[in-house]
Amino acid sequence: MSNDNISLPNQTFPTTQGEINLADVSAEWLILYFYPKDSTPGCTTQAVGFSCLKDQFDALGATIVGVSRDSVKAHQNFTERQALTIDLISDKDEILCQHFDVIKEKN
């Protein structure tokens, strides 16, 4: 999604690399991906995949940020164990999850 095409909350969120206000991201493209929990098989595959391709995304002017409700500490542990190169937002209060309507009941 291009930053110009969607409204982003003008709010600071804690991440594995400090704090971020998505409304202030200056990249041409901002890729937000949401996932349920650190260190689960599918989420790990997804985060490692984005990390492996980060240089290619950077070359295209794209910033990748993962979002889950896990704590920053859990994100830091996940990042270290998997050698992730992407930033992860801790959305413990579900502000972004609700903004993008990604919380769904399990079937």
HUUR-V668144 format. One line per field, one symbol per residue. phi: phi as a letter, one per 40 degrees, with the letter a starting at -180 (. if undefined). psi: psi as a letter, one per 30 degrees, with the letter a starting at -180 (. if undefined). A space follows every 10 residues. Layout:
BEGIN
phi=???
psi=???
END
This chain:
BEGIN
phi=.cdccacbcc acbcbcbhba bdccccccbb bbbbacacgc dcccdccccc cccdcccdcc gbbbbcbacc cdcccccccc cbfcbbcbcc bdcgccdcdc fbcbccc
psi=kkfffkkkki kkkklfgblk jfffkglekj jkkklekkgl eeeeeeeeee efgeeeeefg gkkkkkklfl leeeeeeeee eghkglkkkj heggeeeeeg hfjlkk.
END
